[in-house]
Amino acid sequence: MADDTSAEALPTLPTLPTFTDGYVGDPSVRDEWDTRYSERQQLWSGQPNGALVAEVADLSPGRALDVGCGEGADAIWLARSGWDVTALEVSGVALARAAAHARDAGADVRWVHAGLAEAALPPASFDLVSAQYPALLRTPDSAAERALLDAVAPGGVLLLVHHAGMDEHRPEHHAEREDDAFDPADYVWPSMVAALLGDDWRIEVDEERPRVVPEGGAGAHHTDDVVLRARRLR
């Protein structure tokens, strides 16, 4: 990423489906997450994720994609830090909250109501692709993993953070929803994305570390992160 890149100097992105255009993706996934968000007035802490704040500190702001933006805390923090932010989310309930929080914060964010694989994002267009604890479903063609990689511009960074050890757990029920079985084998984990990185990439961070846990919000019981940060060389 060039040091003199600024959000004001960036060319306009191609037209993307927006929050007001309707949902693009699997309706069952949207409905599942709409239900989860509807069961609570606030699902997450409202604070940006600690790993994002730490890993972005040495990057010059450019164009960022927030994958699975939830109620918008990361996207808003990035926008207020000078990034030109596109935020992607399957839940319309979450996006409505995120947009309201952004208005209150005076943050300008482009909201996209879509699944990652279905969003048809412009390839190689983002200086930062951030996926913080994403619930990306695995497919035989690795569609989600490849969509993450394809979105990163040459010189840009992919930052993927997840709960440590989750990929090794047996199927279990979510603490919040006892009727909802969770099977880690159904989801994408950082090791799967790392396995797809070729000579066009340089891994800058691939480690487990203690999590900076925000107060309140779902998932606060997780204490350690897996952090994958990789730079696209060309």
Beta strands, then each sheet from edge to edge (+ up, - down):
strand 1: 63-67
strand 2: 84-89
strand 3: 109-113
strand 4: 126-132
strand 5: 152-163
strand 6: 172-173
strand 7: 181-182
strand 8: 201-210
strand 9: 224-232
sheet 1: 3+ 2+ 1+ 4+ 5+ 9- 8+
sheet 2: 6+ 7-
end
